């Protein structure tokens, strides 16, 4: 099963957003690989023509919950950066990583941290749609099969989605959106990545 991808939203004024406190522990730190015992359902889009009305129709806020926008970027100084933006309360968090961290992994870190913050925050909504402009990151998650031993960042994403489902009955959905298309949350995440706080926590490619 597939779902539509999103396309060019009109350029609009960015929403107000505020820096979010750091989560208790970055969810890409301190986890070892282990065989997966449960999996998520990933639905990746196969076409790139849609409208703002499509997003509201496909993911109505009153039934699908929050919208979590994520971004992994290469900075002008050669480092990479990771950021996420939560639409419901306008909070965002950015991390400047380092030169050996790939954009692909930066995107996975952004997804993992967005979901970890949702899990830790008692005020967060139960359900959410993760909106990412990285097809490779989403496809890598979609391709994980039962019994696989994926990279630990992917494991942490799967773990926190399963934790949200177990503890809250949460439904987490994933949707690809095109980058640099003036989608509100995607643009905020991109700006946040470029202005994120520096960390040396993550060094793997």
C-alpha positions in Angstrom: 0.0 0.0 0.0 1.3 3.5 -0.9 0.0 7.0 -0.3 0.4 10.2 -2.2 3.5 12.4 -1.8 3.2 16.1 -1.1 4.3 18.7 -3.6 4.8 22.4 -3.9 2.9 24.4 -1.2 2.7 28.1 -1.8 5.2 30.3 -0.1 3.7 31.6 3.1 4.7 33.3 6.3 6.6 31.0 8.6 4.8 30.1 11.9 6.2 31.3 15.2 8.4 28.7 16.7 10.4 28.4 19.9 13.5 26.5 20.8 12.6 23.3 22.7 14.6 22.1 25.8 16.9 19.1 25.0 15.3 15.7 25.6 16.6 13.8 28.6 18.9 11.7 26.5 19.4 11.9 22.7 17.8 8.7 21.4 20.8 8.0 19.1 23.1 7.5 22.1 23.8 4.4 24.1 21.8 1.7 22.3 23.3 -1.4 21.0 22.1 -3.5 18.1 19.6 -6.2 18.7 17.2 -8.3 16.7 13.9 -6.6 16.1 10.9 -8.2 17.7 8.2 -5.8 16.4 7.9 -3.6 13.4 6.1 -0.5 12.1 4.1 0.1 9.0 5.7 2.6 6.7 3.8 4.0 3.7 6.0 5.8 1.2 4.6 8.0 -1.5 5.1 7.2 -5.2 4.0 10.4 -6.9 5.0 14.0 -6.3 1.9 16.0 -7.2 -0.4 17.1 -4.4 -1.8 20.2 -2.7 -2.2 21.7 0.7 -5.7 20.4 0.6 -4.4 16.9 0.1 -2.4 17.1 3.3 -5.4 18.2 5.2 -7.6 15.6 3.6 -5.1 12.7 4.0 -4.0 13.7 7.5 -6.8 15.7 9.2 -5.5 17.0 12.5 -8.5 16.0 14.5 -8.0 12.3 13.7 -4.3 11.9 12.8 -2.8 14.1 15.6 0.3 16.2 15.4 2.6 16.9 12.5 6.3 16.3 13.1 8.6 17.8 10.4 12.2 16.6 10.3 15.3 17.7 8.4 18.9 16.6 7.9 21.2 19.1 6.2 24.8 19.7 5.1 26.1 23.0 6.4 28.4 25.5 4.7 31.2 24.6 7.1 31.0 20.9 6.1 29.3 19.7 9.2 25.8 18.2 9.1 22.8 19.2 11.1 19.6 17.6 12.3 16.3 19.3 13.3 12.7 18.7 14.0 9.7 20.9 14.3 6.4 20.1 16.1 3.4 21.9 14.6 1.0 21.7 17.5 3.0 23.8 19.9 5.5 25.4 17.5 8.6 23.9 19.3 11.7 22.9 17.4 15.1 21.5 18.2 18.3 21.5 16.1 21.6 19.7 16.5 24.8 20.5 14.7 26.7 17.2 14.2 30.0 16.9 12.5 31.6 16.3 9.1 31.6 12.5 9.2 27.9 12.3 9.9 26.0 11.7 6.6 22.9 13.7 5.7 21.0 10.4 5.6 21.9 9.6 9.2 21.2 13.2 10.2 17.7 12.8 8.9 17.2 9.5 10.9 18.5 11.3 14.0 15.9 14.1 13.4 13.1 11.5 13.1 14.3 9.7 16.2 14.5 12.8 18.3 11.1 14.1 17.2 9.5 10.9 18.3 11.5 10.7 21.5 10.4 14.2 22.5 6.8 13.2 21.7 7.1 10.2 24.0 8.7 12.1 26.9 6.4 15.1 26.8 3.2 14.4 28.7 1.5 17.3 26.9 2.1 15.9 23.4 -0.7 14.5 21.3 -1.2 10.8 21.1 -0.9 10.3 17.4 1.3 12.0 14.8 2.4 12.1 11.2 6.2 12.3 10.6 6.9 14.5 7.5 10.3 14.0 6.0 11.9 15.2 2.7 14.3 12.2 2.7 13.0 9.3 0.6 16.2 7.3 1.4 15.6 7.6 5.2 12.0 6.6 4.9 12.7 3.8 2.5 15.4 2.3 4.7 12.9 2.1 7.5 10.3 0.6 5.3 12.7 -2.1 4.1 13.5 -3.4 7.6 12.1 -6.9 8.0 11.3 -8.9 11.0 14.5 -10.4 12.4 16.8 -7.8 10.7 19.5 -6.1 12.6 19.4 -2.5 11.3 21.6 0.4 12.3 21.0 1.5 15.8 19.4 4.9 14.8 16.7 3.0 12.9 16.3 0.6 15.8 15.6 3.6 18.1 13.0 4.9 15.8 11.3 1.5 15.7 11.6 1.2 19.5 10.0 4.6 20.3 7.2 4.0 17.8 6.5 0.7 19.5 6.7 2.4 23.0 4.2 5.0 21.9 1.8 2.3 20.6 2.2 0.2 23.8 1.9 3.0 26.3 -0.5 5.3 24.6 -2.1 3.3 21.8 -0.5 5.9 19.5 -0.6 5.7 15.7 2.5 7.1 14.0 2.4 7.6 10.2 5.2 8.6 7.9 4.9 10.7 4.8 7.5 11.9 2.2 7.4 15.6 1.3 9.6 17.4 -1.2 12.3 19.6 0.2 12.6 23.3 -0.3 9.0 23.6 -1.4 7.9 26.3 1.1 6.0 23.8 3.2 5.7 25.6 6.5 7.0 22.9 8.9 9.7 21.7 6.5 11.1 25.2 6.1 11.1 25.8 9.9 13.0 22.5 10.3 15.5 23.5 7.7 16.1 26.8 9.3 16.4 25.2 12.8 19.0 22.7 11.5 21.2 25.6 10.3 20.9 27.3 13.7 21.0 24.3 15.9 23.1 23.8 19.1 26.4 22.0 18.6 27.0 18.4 19.8 29.8 15.9 19.5 27.6 13.0 20.6 27.2 11.4 17.2 30.2 10.5 15.0 29.3 7.5 12.8 28.7 7.9 9.1 
